[in-house]
Amino acid sequence: MKFSKMHGLGNDFVVVKESSVPEDVFTLAIKVCDRNFGIGADGLVYILPSNKADFMMRIFNSDGTEAEQCGNAVRCVAKYIYDYKLKESTDISIETKAGIQHVVITAEDNKAVAVRVNMGPPILNGLQVPTVFDETLVKEKEIEVNGQILAFTAVSMGNPHAVIFVDKVEDALVKELGPIIEKHSYFPKKINVEFVEVINSKEVKMYVWERGVGETLACGTGACATGVAAALTGRTDSQVTVHLKGGDLIIEWDQDKDVVFMTGPATEVFTGTSFL
Ligand SMILES: N[C@H](CCC[C@H](N)C(=O)O)C(=O)O
């Protein structure tokens, strides 16, 4: 299997262009993502044909589960399509389980260096995120974890996120509370967990525990969910820079059009052949 090893701010993927995914894709994802016995990555990403967009993307977490959306992977897929001239345009559409994402490439020397993605509308209805709460907006809802009472705001970008604002983001929070919240009974499909420290009305710092992966250096959909939750709770403007461990993403929630734009880099590290 020919692959490209790519990342978006350190959230890394094995990217494969195929006509379809193999029957055993779920077990293959676990093997491929293993950092000792496999190639090592946070996820396995397929670029596939689409009859609704230029291409289709499917994303499988390192635990083998398929996610509806992945912001960092969309930027990597857009870069792959542009750099390998699968479509000779800086405007590319990518079909995902969360909808069709339109991207605009910024290139230098015929290589994509940054990608701006229309990630579509945030989904705020409690049951649609999904959570167990039948409320139009689950905002600052209390959740008890390890004896601590935290407040989360639930936002879906096609995949579910619980955004928790804290005074100071710390590793202990992510590693101890992340896995418990991920699998909490409030969230029927489990959930990605973002811990967010507001720096000012235009900047936040975010650590993330990802559903089906664990802590990652960056989460594109998590940054989108964070931007929406921060604006919804009056903590920031609707355009913010999200500082992640792996680097920065620019998030703009255009509330008139009700779409979220995410802008950030995508990097190809190496290509190879897998015998897994
Ligand atoms: N673990 C996520 C998928 C990857 C999302 C993240 N890597 C991103 O960049 O959006 C989920 O199960 O919803």
The ligand as an SDF file (V2000), in Angstrom:
LIG
                    3D

 13 12  0  0  0  0  0  0  0  0999 V2000
  -10.9100   11.8630   16.8330 N   0  0  0  0  0  0  0  0  0  0  0  0
  -11.9240   12.6170   16.0780 C   0  0  0  0  0  0  0  0  0  0  0  0
  -11.5790   12.6040   14.5700 C   0  0  0  0  0  0  0  0  0  0  0  0
  -10.3280   13.4160   14.2730 C   0  0  0  0  0  0  0  0  0  0  0  0
  -10.5630   14.8770   14.5170 C   0  0  0  0  0  0  0  0  0  0  0  0
   -9.3160   15.7280   14.6150 C   0  0  0  0  0  0  0  0  0  0  0  0
   -8.0620   15.0610   14.3880 N   0  0  0  0  0  0  0  0  0  0  0  0
   -9.4230   16.9700   13.7420 C   0  0  0  0  0  0  0  0  0  0  0  0
   -8.3970   17.4750   13.2610 O   0  0  0  0  0  0  0  0  0  0  0  0
  -10.5700   17.4710   13.5890 O   0  0  0  0  0  0  0  0  0  0  0  0
  -13.2990   11.9970   16.2870 C   0  0  0  0  0  0  0  0  0  0  0  0
  -13.3700   10.7790   16.5520 O   0  0  0  0  0  0  0  0  0  0  0  0
  -14.2820   12.7500   16.1620 O   0  0  0  0  0  0  0  0  0  0  0  0
  1  2  1  0
  2  3  1  0
  2 11  1  0
  3  4  1  0
  4  5  1  0
  5  6  1  0
  6  7  1  0
  6  8  1  0
  8  9  2  0
  8 10  1  0
 11 12  2  0
 11 13  1  0
M  END
$$$$
